[in-house]
Amino acid sequence: MSTLYHEISLVTSPSDVWAALTTRVGLLKWWPDDVSISGGDSWCLTHQATKSSIIIKVVEDIPDQALEWLCVQGPEDWVNTLIHWRLESQDDRQTLTLEHRDLQVTSQHAAGLNTFWGVTIDRLKQSLLSEVNPNDDVDLGLWT
């Protein structure tokens, strides 16, 4: 099994980073395509390039610190993988770490997925340059 690892560092508030990861409005700013709620504790992330939808269930939620998603439906190489986000604060700088864990893919496929996450996390960083209002849309704040 493989783990992909990406990290960004930026000057913003922990609440802005958290809103980008946990609200539909925040997710729509950086996820390549559509985002919708799937049940009370899951997101459906549509990816037009692969013509697929990925259903991720929130399995860990420690506000402003850690978030973990379990892929429960989607491309075969995503199912039963964990996407772990860790947020660490130091003064006014936030470090956001992404680990996509438990991948069972070839080296070539891992390289493509690694590129996808690199581009996607850069989009996340760019989205945090603009203000995210977590009250703009429906979110999963009521997940259990």
N, C-alpha and C positions, 0 to 999 in steps of 0.2 A: 504494500500500500504506500501511496505517496501523499505528501502534503505540499501544497503551494503556499507561499508566504509573500505577502506584500505589506509595505508600511508607508504611511505618509505622515508628514509633520506639518502643522499649520497653526497660524495664530487665529484662534476663534474660541468661542465658549464651548464647554462640554455639552451644554443643552442644544446648541446648534448642530453639533455632530450627531447627538442622539436623535434629534428630530429628522435628520437626513437618513437615518437608518431605521426609524420606527414609525414614520408617518407616510401615508400614500403620497402626499405632496413632496416630501423630502425624497422618497424613493424615485418618483417620476422625474426628478431633476437630474438623476445620474444613471438610472437603469436604462439600457438602450431602447426599450420599447414600453409596453403597457404594464401597469401594476394594478391588481385588484385584490380585494379581500376574498379568501377562500376559507369559509368557516370562521369560527371565532378566534382562532389562534394561528392562522396561516396566511401567507401571501401567495398569490399566483403571479409569477413574473413571466411575461410573454417575451419571447425572443424571436423576432421575425427572421433573422439571418439563418437560424437553424430550424425555423418553422416549428417551434416547440414552445410548450409552456412548462414552467418549473414551479411546482408547489413546494414551498418551504414552510415548515412548522417551527414556530418559536419554541425552543426547548430550554433556553436560559435567558433571563432578563434581569440584569442588575443595572438600573438606570445610571447613565453616565460612566459606566465601567465596562460591562461585558454583555454581549448579545450572541446567542448561538442559534443557528437555524439548522434544522435537519431537512434534507431534501427527501420528500416522501413520494414525489412523482416527477417525471421528466425524462430527459435522455438517460439511457442506461448507465452511462459513466457518472451521472450526478446522483442517482438514487442511492439512498442510505449513506450519503456523505454529509459531513458537518461543515458548516461555514461559520467560523468563530471570529467575532469582532472583539477586540480589546482596546479600550480607550484609557490612556494614561495622561494625566495633567501635570505640567510643571510650569509654574507661573502662568503666563498667558498663552503658552504653547501646548497644543494637544498632539499626542502621537496616537495614531489609529493604526492598529495592526489587523490584518486579515489573514486567516489561515483557512484554506479549503482542505479539509482532512479526509482521510480514508479513501482516497482515489485509487481505483484499480484500473489504470490506463497504461498504454504503451508510452515510451519516452516521447515519441513523435506527437501523440495526442496530448500528452501533458504539456508539451511546448506550446501547442495551440491554445490550450485552456489557460496556461500561464500568461500568454499574450492577451487573451480576452480579459483576464482579471487586471492585468497591468493597465490596459486602456480604460477599463471600467472604474478602477479606483482613481485614476487620473480625472475621469469625469466627475467622480464624487468630490475630489479635491476642488475642482473648478466650480462645482455647484455650491460649495461652502464659501466661495467668494461673494455670493449673493445671499441675501437674507432668506432664511427659511422660517415661515410662520407655521408652527405645528397645529394651529387651530383652523387652518384653511380648509381642511378636508377630513374625511373619515380616516380614523387610524385604528390601530390594534391596541390602544391603551387599556382595553378591558380584557386582554388575554389572561388566562389563568395558568 
